[in-house]
């Protein structure tokens, strides 16, 4: 091979070395057939040897459908009927609706507790008792739930235990009752929800009262823990057939104004109501 031929062969070999390989052809997607199962997705872990905390993991709640809200309409017709008699069925329908946090914060920044009004570009605006009744469906006329009627009197430990036994049928109470006269909302939901087998009338009343206490902690008088409710509300929930005679709207609006006033202060970091 001559020198010229060697130079030409060298140039050709070097050009072949740097040449990029052709791109792979895109994979063809097979069209779906009628018998294809497009809903099949991987299940939760079968071997939980390493996942020792899986029982309390949110993934388990999602996969197994363990809801963190209490859906009244999954209870028996008798329990739903009792809540309807109480006049709180509209409130139950609004219990788990989400809110726009940005919008709420915008209203908080414009709220002035001196007048309980929102100062907006077009003027002042407030929330009235009529608004509460139309939005939540709860009455604002009737018996006030105040100290004069004994509804807000402090409970001794024995009074709290007797109240739980009388209204909810609980002779063994969670530790929060002894510590702060409160119960966790999740405890109420997990213990009383879904009991559809062999419920006598007394058990139906217990479940209905537990659900109403849950509603109170979620909607009417929530506190900043976000997961507890005071059991002193059981005093007025005790007589379930007179609940519709209480001015629940007044208390809910006063509680909301108090929370809005506190949240409007610059040092406040949380809001409830």
Order of alpha helices (4+ residues) and beta strands (2+ residues): alpha-alpha-alpha-alpha-alpha-beta-beta-beta-alpha-alpha-alpha-beta-alpha-alpha-beta-alpha-alpha
